[in-house]
Amino acid sequence: MTSPSLLIRRVLRTDLTSSLVVFLVALPLCVGVAVASGVPAELGLITGIVGGIVTGLLPGSSLQVSGPAAGLTVLVFTAVADYGLPALGVIVLTTGLLQLGLGALRLGRLFRAISLSVVHGMLAGIGLVLIAGQLYTLADRKAPGSGMANVAGLPRLAADALASGPSLTAAGIGVGTVLVMVAWKRLPAHAQLLPGPLVAVAAATLTTVMLGLPVDRVEVSGLLQAVQPPQFSDAGQLATVGFAITIVAFTLIASAESLFSAAAVDRLHDGPKTDYDKELMAQGAGNTVCGLLGALPMTAVIVRSAANVQAGARTKASRVLHGVWLLLFAALLPGALGLIPTAALAGVLIHAGCKLLPVKELVPMWRDHRGEAVVLVVTAAAILVTNMFEGVVIGLLLAVAKTAWDTSHVHIEIHDQNESPIRVQLTGNATFLRLPRILDALEQLPAHRPVRLDLGGLRHLDHACMSALQNWSDQHNDLRTVGLDRLSSRA
């Protein structure tokens, strides 16, 4: 029989190994997300550190790993461009406080009531915007804007890059990074001792340094110098509508992404499952600390969480230790960041953006659930054309409209027995959405014959439909005694 001390040592050993794996996965992603968000690279590391040490210690999900996520890159970039870097701390701090409040009110489970098609569409839209923006960084060029502006500028980007030696060099570094990551996943499992993104970035950095290639590199300012606590002067912007909408978007998207990630991670292991309210509060605590430090917002990240589970993690010690390793790296080796070419990080994020696109799932979804596929595509396209918040709202409204349409099925049966009144039986749900079809069927009936409408089989009859049927019955039957059957009982 295994002794308790031996069991504890085995657990700690597996968690230590898992934490190193997660650290190596998180390192290039933390830096890449920060650079893509238009903020100092150190802020991405700070968020990763807080996500590991602060959020990792709190109850909620035992194996889920938090940090800066590619899913919020577009939103952060837009917020920094609109309000400035100092305002980011206020946004993230307020987001954290809202998450704490929502968790305390036990509203965490409500985030699971979001249409899966909208979530997939949101991730696909983020992926498209991320890819379009990072293609410019891949060639050491500045993106013209966001969304459609970046997409429209791609032909000119290609022409300019082909005519510029340094841009071609940077693009070669970035494309090579993507190819290394793709090839790395095809190796046998035992050969993948290190994560593909880390290997790819390390190879790109080594190549750039050894050959002295003229490409842009990550700008380093120092961990303490990158910390920007929120200023009271920036808090005044909370009263503006645009600023408030940005905070709501941060809160909803960060919370939804974290809790959906928790549901996915729970399916990967047999250990204790997530308490969604506590997990939401843990995310809120982490974002509150990140806001006080002026860092990036955090979410639970499925890539790091899956790596944690697959590496054999047993307890939350693995995610806490990964934050410790990030802290030691940022404190002891800050200069190493300045050697990384930005094109390599762009390659990492382009690869991450492609993984957000549900290419394989879309065709089966279109075949079996066409309405859900439409919601997914429209949500992604709306995010690309407008912005994150408006795109998600459009997707949610479309999902609600689709659900209303699906649940308002009505079946119409016409019973015509010689001289007797024609009996029209309606079953299902009669709503205004189905009213045109119902009236079309009624208007095709003979004008000289009385009609009885039998509504006893309806599960739901809304006011618009009831009024229209009453008016039609009165006009058709010329106010005779034959009319609506049991209408009064359905009103």
N, C-alpha and C positions, 0 to 999 in steps of 0.2 A: 504494500500500500504506500502511495506517495505521501511523504510528509508535507505538512503545510509550508514549511520553510523552503523546501525544494520546489513546491508549486509556485510560491511567490517569486523565487529566483527565475523560474522558467517564464513566468508572465512578464517580469521586468526585462528579461533578455529579449523576448519577442517585441515588447513595446519599444525598447531601445533601438532595435534594428528597424522597426517600422518608422520610428521618428526620423531616423537618418534618411530613409527613402522619401518620406514626405518632405523633408527639408530640401532635398535635392530636386524634387519636383516643383516645390513652391518658389525656390530662389529665382529662377529665370522668369517665372510668371509674375512674381511680385514686382520685379524691376520692369518687365515689359508692359504690364498694365499701367504702372505709374507714368512711364515715358509716353505711352499712347494716350493717356489722359491729359497730357500737357502739364504735368507737375514734376517736381524733382524726384529722381529715382528712389531716394531714401524714404520718401513718404510711403511708397509701396511696401518697403521693408518694415516700416513702423507698423503699418496695418497688419502685416503678416505676424509680427511679434505680438501685438495685442490680441490678434485672433487666436494665437496659440496659447499664450500665457493667461490672459484674462478670461476670454470666452471659454478656453479649454478647461479651466478649473471649475466652471459653473455647471450646474445640472441642466439637463435637457436631452442632448444626444451624446452618447458616450464615445462614439467613434467618428463623428463628423468633424471635419477640419474647416476652419474659417480663415478668411483673408481677403485681399483685394481680388475682385472677380472681373473677368472680361465682359460679363454681362452689364456692368455699370460703367464701362469705359466711355461709351458715347455720351451718357448722361452727365458724367463728371466733366468731360471735355467741354460740353456745352455750357454747364454751370460756371466753370472757371472762365470761359470766354465771355460770358454775359456779365458776371458779377465780380470776377477777379479771384485770385488765389486766396487772399485773406478771408473771403466770405465762405470758403469751403468748410472751414472749421465750424462756423455757425450752422451751416446746412447739415453737416454730419452730426453735430451735437444735438440739434433739434430732432433729427431722425432717430437717434438713439433714445432720446427721452420719450418720443412717441411710441417706439417699440416697447419700451419698458411699461408704459401705460397700457398699451394693447394687451401685453402679456399678463399684467396684473388684473385686467378686466376679463381674463380668460377668453380672449377673442382669437387666440392663435389658430384654433381649428377652423375658423371661418375662412382663412386664406386657402384652405384645401377645396373650397367651393368654387374655385375659378376654373373655367372651361379649360380642359387640357389642350384643346386646339389653339386657344388664345395664348397659353404659355409657350407651346411649340412655335407659334407664329411670332411671339415676342422674341424668343431666342433666335429664330431664323432672321428676323429683322435686324437684331443686334449683330448677328453674324455678317449680314450683307453690308451694313454700315461700317462695321469694323474692317472688313476686307477692303472695301472701297477706300477707306482712309489710310490704311496701312500700306497699300500699294504705293502711295506717294513716299512714305517713309522708307520703303524698300529701295527706292531709287534716290534717297537723300534729297527729296523734294518736299516742299510744304504744301499740304492739302489746301485747296481753295476755300473749303467750307465744310459742310457736312451733308450727308444724305445724297440727294440727287445732284447737288453741285459737284460733289466728288465723282459721281458716276459719269456725269456729262464731261468732266475734264479728263477722263482716262485716255481718249485718243490723243489729246495734246500731250499728256504725260508720256505716252509711248514714243511719240515723235521726238520730244525733247530728250528723253533718256537715251534713245538710239544715237542722238547727235552729240552726246556728252560722254567722255571717257570716264570721269569719276562716277557718274550716275550708273553707267553700265557695270562698273566695278562693284558698286554697292548692291546693285540688283543681283549680280552674280553671287555675292555673299549671302544675300537674303534667300534667293532661290536654292542655293546649296544647303542652307539651314533647313528649309522645308524638305528637301530630298533626303537629308540625313534622318530626319524624324520619321518620314514615311518608310524608309528602308529599315530603320531600327525596329519598328514594330513587326517587321516580317522575319526577324531573327528568332531562333528558338528561345523559349522562355528562360532557360538557364543562362543564355548568353546576354540577356538584358539585365545585367547587374546594376547598371546606372540608368536613370530615366532618359528617354530620347531627347527631350528639350534641353536638358543639361549638357548632354554629349554634343548636340548640334551647336549650341551657343559656345561651348568651350572650344570646339573645332574651329568655328568661325573666328573667335577671338584669337586663337593661336595663329591661324593663317594670316589674319590682319596684322598682328604684331611682327611675325617673322618676316613677312614680305614688305612691311611698311606701307600698306595700302592706304591711299588718300580717301578715307571714308569717315563719315561722322561717327563719333563715339558718345557714349553716355556721359552727360555732364555731372560731375560730383561736387557737392558742396559741403558734405559732412553731416553726420546724423543729427547732432545737436543744432547745427545751423539750419537744417531743414524744418525743424519744429516751428510751427507758427500758431500759437494759441489764438483763439478767436478774440477779436477786439469788440468792445462794447459799441463802438461806432458802427460796426457791421450789423449789430443786432437790430438796428432801426429798419433794415430792409425787410424784416419779418412782416411788416405791415403792408408791403406791396404785394399785389396779386400774383405777379409772375414768380416772385421769390417763394411765396407760400405754395404755389403749384409745384415748383421744383422740389420742395421738401416733401410734399405729398407723394410725388412720383418716386423720390428716393425711398421713402418709407414703404410704399406698397410693393415696389419691385424688389427691393432688398429683402423684405419679409417673405414675399411669395417665393422668391428664388431659394431662400434658405430653407423654408419649410417643405417645398417640393423636393429639394435635395435630401432633406431628412427622410422623407418617405422612400426615396430611391435607395438611400444607404441602408435603411431598415430591411430592405429586401435582400441585401448582400450578406447579412450575418444573422446568426441565431441568438445573439445576446439581447440585453435589455433594449426595448424599443423606445422611441423618442417621446418625451412629454412635450407636446408642441407649445404649450403656454410657457413652460420653463425655458424651452429653446429660444422662443421669441424674446424673452427677457434677457437671456444670455447674449443674444445678438445685440439687443438694445444696450446692455452694459458695455459691450465691446465698442459699439459705435459711439457711445457717449465718451469713452476714453479717447477714441480716435479723433473725435471732434475737439476735445480739449487740447490735443496735440496738433491739430490742423492737418491730420492725415487723411488718406482716402477712406471712403466708406467700406465696410466689410460685409460679406455675405458668406454663408456656407458654400463651399466650392466642391462640386461633385467629383472633379478630376482628382483633387488631393484626397478627398474622403475615400474614393474608391481605391486609390493607391494605398491608403492607410489600412483598409480592410484586407486588401489582397496581400499586403506584406505581413499579415498575421497579427495585427494589433488586437489586444485583449481589453485594455482599459483606456481611460482618458489620458494616461501618462504619456502615450505616444504623441498626442497632439500638443500637449504642454511642452514636451521636450523639443518638438520641431520648432516651437517659438523660441526656445532657449538657443538652439543652434543658429537661428536667424539673427538673434541679438548678438551672439558672439561673432558671427561673420561681419555684421554691420559695424561692430566696435573694433575688431582686430584687423579686418581686411577691407576697409572702405575704398582704398585706392584701386582694388581689383575691378570695381564697377566702371571706372574710367577707361578701362581697356576694351570694354564690350562694344562692338559696333551696333549702332541703332538698327541697321538693316537686318541684323541677325534677330533682334528682338521683334522686329516687324514680321519676320518669317515665322517666329513662334506664334504670334497673335493671328496671323493669316491662317496658319494651320489650325489654331483653336477656333477661329471664326468658321472655317469650313466644317468643323465637327458640330457646329451649332445648326447647320442646315440639314433638315430631315429629308435628304434626297432619297434614301432607300425606303422610308416610310410613306412618302407622298403618293407613290403610284398605287400601293395596296389601299391606302386611305381613300383615294379618288375612286377606286373600284367599289369599295364596300361601304364607305361613309362619305359620299360626295359633299354633303353639306358641311361636314367637319373640315374637309380639305379646303373648301372655299373660305371658311373662317380663318384657317391657318394662313393661306396665301394673302388674303386681304389684310390681315393684321401685319404680316411681314412687309407688304407693299406700303401700307399706311405709315409704318415706322420709317421706311426709307424715304418716303415723299415728304412727311411732316416732321415729326419728332417722336421720341420714345413715349411720352405721356399721351399725346393725342392719338398715336397709333394704337396703344393698348386700349384706350377708351373706345375707339372705333371698333376694335376687335370684340370687346366686351358687349357693346351694343348690338353688333351683328350676331354674336352668340346668343344673346337674349332673344333677339328677333327670330333666329332659327329655332330656338327651343319653343317659343310661342307658336310658331308655324307648325312644328312637329306635333305639338300636343293639342292642336286645334283640329284634328281630323274629324270630319263629319261624314256619315254615310247616309245617302238619300235613297229611299225605296218608294216607288210609286205603284199603288195598287188600284187598278181600274177595273171595276166590275159592272159593266153595262150601264144601267141607269142610276146606280148608286153614286153618292158623292165620291169623287176621286180621293183616295186617302194617301197622303204623303207622310211617310214615317221618317223622322230624323233621329239618328243615334250618334253618340259620340260627344264632341264638344263644339257647340255652335258659337263662334266668336266672329268679330268683325273681319278677321283675316279670311274667313271662309264665306263671308256674306255674298261676294260676287258670284261664287259658284252656286250657292243656294238659290239666289234670285234668278240666275240664268236658267236653272232647272224648272223653277216655278213658272217663269214667263213662257216656257215652251208648252205648257198645258193648254188644253182647249179653253177659249175665253167664255164659251157658253155653258160650261159644266161647273157645278159647285165643287169646291175643294175643301177637304178637312185636313188640317195640319196636326199630326200626332207627334207631340214633343215629349212623350213619356219616356223615351229611351235616351234622352239627352242627359249627360252627366253635368254639363255646364252650359248655361245660356246667358251671354252677357247682355247688357242693356241695349247696345246698338243693334244687335241681332234681333232681340225681342221686339224693339220698336219697328224695325223694318218689316218683320214678319207680320206684326199686327196691322200695319198700314197696307201691306199687300193683301192680306186676308180681307180686310174691310172693302178695299177697292174691287177685288176680284169677285167677291161674293155679293157685292152690292148691298152690304149691311144686312144680309139675310141671317137666319139663325144658324146656318151651317158655317162654322168658322174655326177658330183655333181650339184645339182639344187640349184641355188641362193647362192652358197657358197661365191662368191665374195662379196655379200651384207652382209654376216655375219662376214666377216674377220675383 
